[in-house]
Amino acid sequence: MNEIGSPQQPQRIRFSAQSLLWAVLLVVLILAVADMLVVTVSILLLVFAGVLFGIFLNAMSNWLCQKTGLRYIWSYTLVLVLLSTVTVAGYIYMHTQIVAQAAELWEQLQESGQQVYQRVRSSQWMQRIMPDVKAEDLMPSSAKVLPAVTSWLQWLMWGITGVVVIVVVGMYVAFDSKLYEEGVIKLVPLHRRDRAREVMHTLRVAMGKWIAGRLISMALVGVLTAIGLWILGVPMPVTLGVVSALLSFIPNVGPIIAIVPQGLLAMQVGTSTVLYVMLFNIAMQTVESYVVTPIVQQYEVSLPPALTIIAQLLLGVLFGVIGVMMAAPLAVVIIVVVQMLYIQDRLGDTKTETLVES
């Protein structure tokens, strides 16, 4: 009982880990009932992609600081200018190549499609399955064109919005990374802030190494694809190489998607060229898996392949393309957090090594 005249001590509200978990589950339930959970998580994944881009910009700026002795702000500005110049130059080159050959490529693709259709229709098993189907029946009707165009425009606007969000968030994070990092740490109780700094530092190192490994693999895939397709005589080898490099950012799924445009353009050269392109991609993926990946993993974060595929399938079904793209780096974050905060701190297993040595 307080003495008369003595000031009353304010009561402190203590939040346990269980209370925080229940609060998070309650918020998730409310969003799910309001049919906003998918949209909310999709936006958070875009923000997470922006943080990854910010880590990349920050690492490049710090590296330039160390090599040139410039202040961080000047290194940061120079990195932005160089990346913008390379992006614009690449877009102009690819746009020129595609526009110059678009009409011819479209005619050749239509002709190739008709040839494939005739060969398939001439086979006995196809005649038994669809005896009365004609080529005109496989073409989309005018009533389906407008919804398809509308859906495509919606995906285009979503893609442009996503790119803008990723770039803007990444620029702000890289400009003053300490501000956002300390802001997150201040949400943790005082006696746990040193550990929180260790976790944040380990996450930043893990993300940086994962990004470095991805960039090395992307560059290798792009160069090898351009050289291989040029030797095979496939049109636009450099453009296809850039597309393959960008798609290889997505482990497991990206290389498979990249084969589709390569096969369509190789069909113009000949049926045998399509087979050679498939064999070339198999050989390139074999070299990357058994030669390049072991070398890169000495410097980057290596994820269990099964865990990566499961994460891609789960997030892809729930959140679409952005879920597939962010599955691997998000798996890195989850593994680091589980190892440091649960296995080491909660279970007391200090012998367990983290995913990356900081």
C-alpha positions in Angstrom: 0.0 0.0 0.0 1.5 3.4 -1.0 2.2 6.0 1.7 0.2 9.2 1.8 1.8 11.8 -0.4 4.2 9.4 -2.1 3.9 9.3 -5.9 2.3 6.2 -7.4 4.6 4.1 -9.6 3.2 3.6 -13.1 2.3 0.0 -13.8 4.4 -1.6 -16.5 2.7 -3.8 -19.0 4.8 -6.9 -19.8 4.4 -8.6 -23.1 5.5 -12.2 -23.2 6.4 -14.1 -26.4 3.1 -16.0 -26.0 1.1 -12.7 -25.9 2.9 -11.5 -29.0 2.2 -14.7 -30.8 -1.5 -14.5 -29.9 -1.6 -10.9 -31.1 0.0 -11.8 -34.4 -2.5 -14.7 -34.9 -5.4 -12.4 -34.1 -4.2 -9.8 -36.7 -3.8 -12.6 -39.3 -7.3 -13.9 -38.5 -8.8 -10.5 -38.9 -7.1 -9.9 -42.3 -8.1 -13.4 -43.5 -11.8 -12.7 -42.6 -11.6 -9.3 -44.3 -10.2 -11.0 -47.4 -7.1 -8.8 -47.2 -4.5 -11.4 -46.1 -3.1 -12.2 -49.5 -2.9 -8.6 -50.6 -1.3 -7.6 -47.3 1.4 -10.3 -47.5 2.0 -9.6 -51.2 2.7 -6.0 -50.3 5.0 -7.1 -47.4 6.9 -9.4 -49.9 7.4 -6.4 -52.2 8.8 -4.4 -49.3 11.0 -7.4 -48.4 12.3 -7.4 -52.1 13.0 -3.7 -51.7 15.0 -4.4 -48.5 17.0 -6.9 -50.5 17.7 -4.3 -53.2 18.7 -1.9 -50.5 21.2 -4.4 -49.0 22.7 -4.8 -52.5 23.0 -1.0 -53.0 24.5 -0.6 -49.5 27.1 -3.4 -50.1 28.1 -1.9 -53.5 28.3 1.6 -52.0 30.5 0.4 -49.1 32.7 -1.6 -51.4 33.2 1.6 -53.5 34.0 3.6 -50.4 36.7 1.1 -49.4 38.3 1.1 -52.9 38.2 4.8 -53.7 38.1 6.5 -50.3 35.0 8.5 -51.2 32.3 9.4 -48.7 29.4 7.1 -48.6 26.9 9.6 -50.0 29.1 10.0 -53.1 29.6 6.3 -53.5 25.9 5.7 -53.1 25.1 8.3 -55.8 27.7 6.9 -58.2 26.3 3.4 -57.8 22.8 4.7 -58.6 24.1 6.5 -61.7 26.0 3.4 -62.9 23.0 1.1 -62.4 20.6 3.5 -64.0 22.9 3.9 -67.0 23.3 0.1 -67.5 19.6 -0.4 -67.1 18.7 2.2 -69.6 21.3 1.1 -72.1 20.2 -2.5 -71.8 16.6 -1.6 -72.3 17.4 0.5 -75.4 19.4 -2.4 -76.9 16.8 -5.1 -76.2 14.0 -2.8 -77.3 15.8 -2.1 -80.6 16.5 -5.8 -81.2 12.9 -6.8 -80.5 11.3 -4.1 -82.5 13.6 -4.7 -85.5 12.7 -8.4 -85.6 9.2 -8.4 -84.1 7.2 -8.6 -87.4 9.5 -11.2 -88.9 9.6 -13.2 -85.7 5.8 -13.1 -85.3 5.3 -14.5 -88.8 7.9 -17.2 -88.3 6.4 -18.2 -84.9 2.9 -18.4 -86.5 4.4 -20.6 -89.3 6.2 -22.7 -86.8 3.0 -23.1 -84.8 1.1 -24.3 -87.8 3.9 -26.8 -88.6 3.8 -28.2 -85.1 0.0 -28.4 -85.2 0.1 -30.3 -88.5 2.6 -32.7 -87.3 0.7 -33.3 -84.1 -2.6 -33.7 -85.9 -1.1 -36.2 -88.4 -0.1 -38.5 -85.5 -2.5 -41.4 -84.9 -2.8 -40.9 -81.2 -4.0 -37.3 -81.6 -6.5 -38.4 -84.2 -8.0 -40.8 -81.7 -8.1 -38.2 -78.9 -9.5 -35.2 -80.9 -10.8 -36.5 -84.3 -12.9 -33.4 -85.2 -10.7 -30.5 -83.8 -9.5 -28.0 -86.4 -6.8 -25.4 -86.2 -9.4 -22.7 -86.2 -11.0 -24.2 -83.1 -7.7 -23.7 -81.1 -7.6 -20.0 -81.9 -9.1 -17.6 -79.3 -12.4 -16.1 -80.2 -13.1 -12.4 -80.4 -15.2 -12.6 -77.2 -12.2 -13.9 -75.3 -9.7 -11.3 -76.6 -10.9 -8.3 -74.5 -10.8 -10.1 -71.1 -7.4 -11.5 -72.0 -6.0 -8.1 -72.8 -7.6 -6.6 -69.7 -6.0 -9.3 -67.5 -2.6 -8.7 -69.2 -2.9 -5.0 -68.6 -3.6 -5.6 -64.9 -0.6 -7.8 -64.6 1.5 -5.2 -66.4 0.4 -2.4 -64.0 1.0 -4.7 -61.0 4.5 -5.4 -62.3 5.3 -1.7 -62.9 4.0 -0.8 -59.4 6.0 -3.6 -57.9 9.2 -2.5 -59.5 8.6 1.1 -58.4 8.0 0.0 -54.8 11.1 -2.2 -54.8 13.4 0.5 -56.2 12.0 3.3 -53.9 12.2 1.1 -50.7 15.7 -0.1 -51.7 17.0 3.4 -52.2 15.7 4.6 -48.8 17.1 1.6 -47.0 20.5 1.9 -48.6 20.7 5.7 -48.1 20.5 5.3 -44.3 20.5 1.6 -43.3 21.4 2.3 -39.7 18.2 4.4 -39.2 15.9 1.5 -40.0 18.1 -1.2 -38.3 18.1 0.8 -35.0 14.4 1.4 -35.4 13.7 -2.3 -35.4 16.2 -2.9 -32.5 14.4 -0.4 -30.3 11.3 -2.5 -30.5 13.2 -5.1 -28.4 13.5 -4.9 -24.6 16.7 -3.3 -23.4 18.3 -6.4 -22.0 17.8 -8.2 -25.4 19.1 -5.4 -27.7 22.6 -6.6 -27.9 21.4 -10.0 -29.1 19.0 -8.3 -31.5 22.0 -6.5 -33.0 23.8 -9.8 -33.5 20.7 -11.2 -35.2 20.3 -8.2 -37.4 24.0 -8.3 -38.3 23.9 -12.0 -39.2 20.8 -11.5 -41.3 22.4 -8.6 -43.2 25.5 -10.7 -43.9 23.4 -13.7 -44.9 21.3 -11.6 -47.3 24.4 -10.0 -48.8 26.1 -13.4 -49.4 22.9 -14.8 -50.9 22.6 -11.9 -53.2 26.3 -12.2 -54.2 25.8 -15.8 -55.0 22.7 -15.2 -57.1 24.5 -12.4 -59.1 27.4 -14.7 -59.9 25.1 -17.5 -61.0 23.0 -15.0 -63.1 26.0 -13.6 -64.8 27.4 -17.1 -65.6 24.0 -18.3 -67.0 23.5 -15.1 -69.1 27.0 -15.3 -70.7 26.9 -19.1 -71.4 23.3 -18.9 -72.8 24.2 -16.0 -75.2 27.3 -17.9 -76.4 25.6 -21.2 -76.8 22.6 -19.8 -78.6 24.9 -17.8 -80.9 26.8 -20.9 -81.8 23.5 -22.8 -82.5 22.3 -19.9 -84.7 19.2 -19.0 -82.7 18.0 -15.4 -83.3 18.6 -12.7 -80.6 21.1 -14.7 -78.5 22.1 -11.7 -76.4 18.5 -10.8 -75.5 17.7 -14.4 -74.6 20.9 -14.5 -72.5 19.7 -11.5 -70.6 16.3 -13.0 -70.1 17.8 -16.2 -68.9 20.1 -14.3 -66.5 17.2 -12.4 -65.0 15.0 -15.5 -64.6 17.8 -17.5 -63.0 17.4 -15.2 -60.0 14.5 -17.6 -59.1 16.2 -20.9 -58.2 14.9 -24.1 -59.7 11.9 -22.4 -61.4 13.6 -19.6 -63.4 15.8 -21.8 -65.7 12.8 -23.9 -66.7 10.8 -20.8 -67.7 13.8 -19.5 -69.7 13.8 -22.5 -72.0 10.4 -21.6 -73.4 11.4 -18.5 -75.4 14.6 -20.2 -76.5 12.7 -23.2 -77.8 10.2 -20.9 -79.7 12.9 -19.0 -81.4 15.0 -22.1 -82.1 12.0 -23.6 -83.9 12.5 -21.1 -86.7 15.9 -22.5 -87.4 14.8 -26.2 -87.4 13.4 -28.9 -85.3 16.8 -30.3 -84.6 17.9 -26.9 -83.2 15.2 -27.1 -80.6 16.6 -30.4 -79.5 20.1 -29.0 -79.4 18.9 -26.0 -77.3 17.3 -28.4 -74.8 20.5 -30.5 -74.5 22.5 -27.3 -74.1 20.4 -26.1 -71.2 20.6 -29.5 -69.5 24.4 -29.4 -69.9 24.6 -25.8 -68.7 22.5 -26.6 -65.6 24.7 -29.7 -64.9 27.8 -27.6 -65.0 26.2 -24.9 -62.8 25.0 -27.5 -60.3 28.2 -29.6 -60.0 31.0 -27.1 -60.8 29.8 -23.5 -60.2 27.5 -24.0 -57.2 30.1 -25.8 -55.0 32.5 -22.9 -55.7 29.9 -20.2 -55.1 28.7 -21.9 -51.9 32.1 -21.3 -50.3 31.2 -17.6 -50.3 27.4 -17.5 -50.2 24.6 -19.0 -48.2 23.6 -22.5 -49.3 20.0 -23.6 -48.8 18.8 -27.2 -48.7 17.2 -27.8 -52.2 14.1 -29.5 -50.8 13.5 -26.6 -48.4 13.8 -24.1 -51.3 11.4 -26.1 -53.5 8.8 -26.4 -50.7 9.0 -22.7 -49.9 8.6 -21.8 -53.6 5.5 -24.1 -54.0 3.9 -22.8 -50.8 4.4 -19.1 -51.5 3.7 -19.5 -55.2 0.3 -21.0 -54.6 -0.6 -18.4 -51.9 0.9 -15.2 -53.4 1.8 -15.9 -57.0 5.0 -14.7 -58.8 6.2 -12.5 -56.0 6.0 -15.4 -53.6 8.1 -17.7 -55.9 10.7 -14.9 -56.3 11.0 -14.2 -52.6 10.8 -17.8 -51.3 14.6 -18.5 -51.3 15.7 -15.3 -49.5 12.8 -15.5 -47.1 13.8 -19.1 -46.3 17.3 -17.7 -45.4 15.8 -15.2 -43.0 13.6 -17.9 -41.3 16.5 -20.3 -40.9 18.8 -17.7 -39.4 16.1 -16.5 -37.0 15.1 -20.1 -35.9 18.7 -21.1 -35.4 19.7 -18.0 -33.3 16.5 -17.2 -31.4 15.0 -20.7 -30.9 17.7 -23.4 -31.2 20.5 -21.4 -29.5 18.6 -19.0 -27.2 15.4 -21.0 -26.3 16.7 -24.6 -26.4 20.2 -23.7 -25.2 22.0 -25.6 -28.0 25.0 -23.3 -28.4 26.9 -25.9 -30.5 24.5 -25.4 -33.4 26.2 -23.1 -36.0 24.3 -20.4 -37.8 23.6 -20.5 -41.5 26.3 -18.0 -42.1 29.4 -17.0 -40.2 29.3 -13.3 -39.7 
